[in-house]
Amino acid sequence: QVQLEESGGGLVQAGDSLRLSCAASGRTFSGYYLGWFRQGPGKEREFVAAISYTGGGTYYTDSVKGRFTISRDAAKNTMYLQMNSLKTKDTAVYFCAAGNSGSYYSSRTNRNKYDYWGQGTQVTVSS
């Protein structure tokens, strides 16, 4: 079992930055690919970013490319999402997730391929 806990959300203005953290307990992150998803008001949970088992590969949804950066720190058993140039449309609850359903490349954007989820952290971007 892996327990995940997000932190770092908050209320910011458009153009500001935030860094989300996702800390794991129970088991090490090393055997999992990791991802961030978000769910805006009245919307489905959508993929944001993913990072491979070793951290050597990352992938982003088009709307955050060039603005968000996903990373992982094996020593701290923690994953991060650095969010720059935030926009009002980034407002959502952000969830971190961990999975090990085989291929990172075929699974990374599919929320059904992630086995463990955090409770979420609210990010609100005002204009």
C-alpha positions in Angstrom: 0.0 0.0 0.0 1.1 3.5 -0.8 -0.4 6.5 1.0 -0.2 9.8 -0.8 -0.7 13.3 0.5 -0.7 16.5 -1.5 0.2 19.9 -0.2 1.0 23.4 -1.6 -2.3 24.4 -3.0 -3.8 27.8 -2.4 -5.3 31.0 -3.8 -3.2 33.0 -6.2 -3.5 35.5 -9.0 -3.2 34.9 -12.7 0.5 34.9 -13.6 1.7 33.7 -10.2 3.4 30.4 -9.4 2.8 27.5 -7.0 4.6 24.3 -6.2 2.6 21.3 -5.3 4.1 18.4 -3.4 3.0 14.8 -3.1 4.6 12.8 -0.2 4.4 9.1 -0.1 4.4 6.8 2.9 4.0 3.1 3.4 6.1 2.1 0.4 8.8 3.7 -1.6 7.9 5.6 -4.8 10.6 3.9 -6.7 8.4 1.1 -8.1 5.8 3.4 -9.5 5.2 5.9 -12.3 3.6 9.0 -11.0 1.1 11.5 -12.2 -0.9 14.6 -11.5 -4.5 15.0 -12.4 -7.0 17.8 -11.8 -10.7 18.2 -11.5 -12.3 21.5 -12.1 -15.9 22.5 -11.0 -18.4 20.4 -12.9 -15.7 18.7 -14.9 -14.2 15.2 -15.3 -10.8 14.5 -13.7 -8.2 15.1 -16.3 -4.6 14.2 -16.8 -2.0 17.0 -16.2 1.5 15.5 -16.1 3.3 12.2 -15.6 6.8 11.1 -14.8 8.3 7.7 -15.4 9.6 5.1 -12.9 13.1 6.5 -12.9 12.2 10.1 -13.6 13.9 10.1 -16.9 10.6 10.6 -18.9 8.0 13.3 -18.4 4.8 14.0 -20.3 2.3 16.9 -20.1 -1.1 17.7 -21.4 -0.9 20.4 -24.1 -2.5 23.1 -22.0 0.3 23.1 -19.4 3.3 22.5 -21.6 6.0 25.1 -21.0 4.3 26.3 -17.8 4.3 23.2 -15.5 7.2 20.9 -14.5 6.8 17.6 -12.9 9.7 16.1 -10.9 10.4 13.4 -8.3 12.9 13.1 -5.5 13.6 9.5 -4.6 15.5 10.4 -1.4 12.5 12.3 -0.1 9.9 9.9 -1.6 8.2 13.0 -2.9 6.9 14.3 -6.2 6.4 17.9 -7.2 4.5 20.0 -9.7 5.9 23.4 -10.3 3.2 25.6 -11.8 4.2 28.9 -13.4 2.2 31.5 -15.3 -1.0 30.2 -13.8 -4.2 30.9 -15.5 -7.8 31.1 -14.3 -8.5 27.9 -16.2 -6.0 26.1 -14.1 -8.4 26.4 -11.1 -9.1 22.8 -9.9 -8.5 20.3 -7.2 -5.2 18.7 -8.0 -4.6 15.0 -7.3 -1.4 13.0 -7.3 -1.4 9.3 -8.2 0.9 6.3 -8.4 0.7 3.3 -10.6 2.7 0.3 -11.7 0.5 -1.3 -14.4 3.4 -2.2 -16.6 4.3 0.2 -19.4 4.6 3.8 -18.3 4.2 5.0 -21.9 0.9 3.3 -22.5 -0.5 4.0 -19.0 0.6 7.5 -18.2 -2.4 9.5 -19.2 -5.1 7.0 -18.2 -6.5 7.6 -14.7 -7.6 3.9 -14.6 -4.0 2.8 -14.7 -3.1 4.5 -11.4 -3.6 2.4 -8.3 -3.1 5.0 -5.5 -4.5 8.5 -5.1 -4.1 11.4 -2.7 -7.1 13.3 -1.4 -6.4 16.4 -3.5 -5.4 20.0 -2.9 -7.3 23.0 -4.1 -5.7 25.5 -6.5 -7.7 28.6 -7.2 -6.4 31.2 -9.7 -8.1 34.6 -9.7 -8.0 37.1 -12.5 
